[in-house]
Amino acid sequence: MPGAADRADAMQTQRRPGPLPGFPAGRPQDWLRHQAAQRHELVVVGAHGGAGATTLAILLRPAWDMGAMRPGRDARYPALVAHGRPLLLVCRNTTAAAAAATTAAAALLSPGAAVSVLVVVSDGWPEPATAAARFRLLEQRVGAIVRVPFIPAFRLARDPAAVPLPGRAQRALGHIRALAGRSACNR
């Protein structure tokens, strides 16, 4: 049976627990720098499945891929994760996708989240008039709308980050970063 001396030795050899996940170890200044770095992260939410949110999150690193909004999903969750970070809502350029984007934007805005950018990803076909009309109505509810062109090489790629992007796509991503950075500064 261990005695008091053994317990004292055991207490001296115990290590302090490490930092909590997501919190840097060190001085308070390190924590402040960590919070500042988080403001540059983007939170990407798909208005529907297949919107391109995961691909966009990969191309816009550092970004959080929140997946697609689903009926019954708690819209407060992406809003809570986005707290202080720019929130991007992603959809395709179809009529059904525009309707899903309208529903998702309303769900995200109701708990008080601000959608920094609505990203409309082309499916390779012209945008239907009905979808364009819905997007024009959404312009007043989101920070900005950016259209990303269809990139055929993504259909065959295992890693979207390895695909050389055409100039229009690079400009669209740069525009998204600039708009998201501007909205992060306004918070």
Beta strands, then each sheet from edge to edge (+ up, - down):
strand 1: 42-46
strand 2: 63-68
strand 3: 87-92
strand 4: 115-121
strand 5: 145-148
sheet 1: 2+ 1+ 3+ 4+ 5+
end
